[in-house]
Amino acid sequence: MKRIVVMGKASDGIFQEEFVLDLSFFNFENAVTATFFCDPELRILRVNDNFKEIFPQVESFEGANLPYLLNTLGVDQETLVRITELLRLEGKMKIPELYVTNSEGKRMYSFLATETDHKIFPFLNGVQGQLIDRTEEFRLKQKNDALIQKLEDTNNALDEKGKRLTAIAERLAKYLSPQVFENLFSEEGSESQKYNRKYLTVFFSDIEGFTKLSDRLEPEKLAEIINSYLSDMAKIAIDFGGTIDKFVGDAVMVFFGDPASEGTKEDAVKCLNMAAEMRQRIKLLNDVWQRKHLIPEGLSVRMGIASGFCTVGDFGSSQKMDYTILGSPVNLAARLQGLCQSGEILLSAETHSALKEVVECSEFGPTEIKGLPEPVTYFRLDKIVDSNNARAPFVRYESENIDIWVKRPEEIEKVLTELKQVETEFASRLTK
């Protein structure tokens, strides 16, 4: 083994200094980061190979000025001054994210430096530090940030589209019966169109003399009357589970048995009870129409109900489709409605057969009816005799300031709870 012999010549001091410097810098030499050691004036004394790779244009580092090297890397003057001042004042400094822009584009480094103080070897006093190239990490972060931003933008766009679709769906819901709307947006409804033959109970109604009334009323007043009337009729139809087929002017068409059916008799019972409640509601509406709209005679509604097999599905053109029904019961219900006297409800023979246990009726016919191939027998509803299939009549409270209609007086606890909620709501408005 060779031994280093330190001789007592003048050159020995220099040799010893170089040896100690090399020995002191040994750990830094093999570091995975770019390391350097400077004298107190920030002149380079030692650098490792990683440091040299960052500055390939520099041939010799010994004695080079550290701020100058950093400036060639792209570090701005303001940052260089900050590095120098921090080392002078605090003896150390750390910049976790040092961004520079050079011919290679934007890069990121971490810069750490601290003063050294050695009591035995003063020539070890200076500044040692590391320059860590984090550009790949920075660029990966940029890509991740870009992906995250793109994802956020996509989510925001989807949210916006979702809001628009919700708004469209809410608007569309006003044009479709709730059952049809639900079926349209269900998985079953998204399948290819199918036409079905189903046993239905069909309801038709219209306001007697409405054409003449519409000719003499102002458009705004007419719209107020018809919208109020159709809103109430639609609410009642939905409450009883009916599928609203269409409104044609003042005419209303509703059917029971599709998309869901509770059975032939039960569908007919629901349709009957719906018609009875509509008639009751119209009596109450007449008070408003007579007082507010100056219609002395009020309004009278005629209703026809028929049952039988119909074809159900989407009918129309490639530009516009309607989910509707076709069949003789549709025609019969419309014709019966046309035969009605003011306020009457007429039933077809087949509907009466399903309801005969719960109603009292007057029989008419056989009668020849325009548009029908054979004379028909029909029935006028006189009374619903089964109390289980008839709702209690509306109860009304009217004063100078308010006009309240209670639709289900038999459910008094629910009515009182709802009235308290209304009281709370109006009280909060007064305090605003």
C-alpha positions, 0 to 999 in steps of 0.5 A, a space after each residue: 500500500 502506498 503511503 503519502 508522506 508529507 514533506 516539510 517543504 514550502 509546497 507542502 502547504 499547498 499540497 495539504 490544502 488541495 488534499 483537504 479540499 478534495 477530501 472535504 468535497 468527496 461526499 459532494 463529488 458523488 452526490 446525485 445533485 449538482 454541488 459546488 463549493 466557493 470561497 467567501 467571494 463566491 469564486 468557484 473552488 470545486 464542482 462535481 460532474 453533475 454541476 458541470 453538465 448544467 453548464 456545458 459551455 463552461 470549460 473551466 470552473 475554478 475561479 469562476 464567479 457563481 452569480 455569473 454562472 447562474 446568470 448564464 443559466 438564465 437567472 435574472 438579476 433581481 434573484 442574483 441580488 437576493 441570493 447574494 444578500 441572503 448569504 451575506 445577512 443570514 449565511 444561508 438561503 433556499 429557493 425551492 422553485 427557481 424558474 429560469 428561461 433560456 434557449 431550452 425553454 422554461 426550466 425549474 431548479 432548486 437552489 440551496 447554499 450555506 456558509 461554511 466555518 472551519 476553525 482548523 482549516 480556514 481555507 474551508 471557509 466559504 459557501 457550499 450548496 446544491 443546484 437541483 435540476 427539477 425541470 422534468 418534474 416541473 414539465 410533468 407538473 405542467 402536463 398534470 396541471 394542464 390535464 387537471 385544467 382540461 378535466 375541470 373545463 370538461 366538467 364545467 362544460 358537462 355541468 353547463 350542458 347538464 344544466 341546459 339539458 335539465 332546463 330543456 327537460 323541465 320545459 319539455 315536461 310541460 308539453 308531456 304527460 308525466 307518465 309519458 315524460 318518465 317513460 320517454 327518459 327511462 331505459 325502456 323508453 329508449 328502446 326502438 319504438 313499439 306499438 301496443 294494443 291496450 285496454 284503456 278508458 278514455 276521457 274527453 271534455 270541452 267547455 260548452 259555448 267556448 268558441 263564442 266566448 273566445 270571440 268576445 273576450 279580450 285575448 289576455 282575459 281569455 288566456 287567463 281563463 283557459 290557462 287557469 282552467 287547464 292547469 286545474 284540470 291537468 293537476 286533477 288528472 295527474 293526481 288520479 294517475 291519468 295520462 294527459 294526451 292533449 289539450 286542443 283549445 279548451 278540450 282535454 283528452 286523458 286516458 287511463 291504462 297506459 303506460 301503467 294500469 291497475 286493471 280494467 275496473 280500477 282504471 275506469 274508477 280512477 277516470 270516473 273519480 277524476 271526472 267527478 272532481 273536475 266537475 266539482 272544481 269547475 263549480 268553484 271556478 265558476 264563482 271566480 269566472 263570474 266575478 272576476 271575468 264578468 261571465 254571468 252565465 259561468 262556464 259549463 263543461 261536458 264530459 264523455 268517457 269510453 273504454 275499449 282496446 286502443 293502439 298506443 305509441 308514437 304517431 306523426 311525421 319524421 319532424 313531429 311525433 305525438 305519444 297518443 292513442 288510436 281506436 274506436 273508444 277515442 272516437 266514442 268518448 269524443 262523440 259522447 262529450 258532444 252529446 252532453 247537456 251542461 255539466 253532464 258526464 256520459 259513459 259508454 256501455 262498456 265503461 258503465 259495465 265496469 262501473 255499475 257497482 259504484 254508480 247510479 246512471 240513466 240509460 239512453 239509446 240505442 242512439 245513432 250518433 254521427 261518425 259512428 257506424 252503429 247505434 250505441 247505448 250510453 249512460 248519464 252519471 247521476 251519482 257515485 254510490 260507493 263512498 270509497 270511490 268518491 272524494 269529499 267535496 271541496 270546502 271553501 273559505 272566502 273573506 275580503 282578503 283571501 279565498 281558500 279552497 280545501 281540496 281534501 277536507 277529510 284530511 284535516 290534520 294535513 290541511 292544518 299543517 299546510 295552512 301553518 306552513 303558509 302562515 309562516 311563509 307569509 309572516 317571513 315575507 312581512 319581516 323582509 
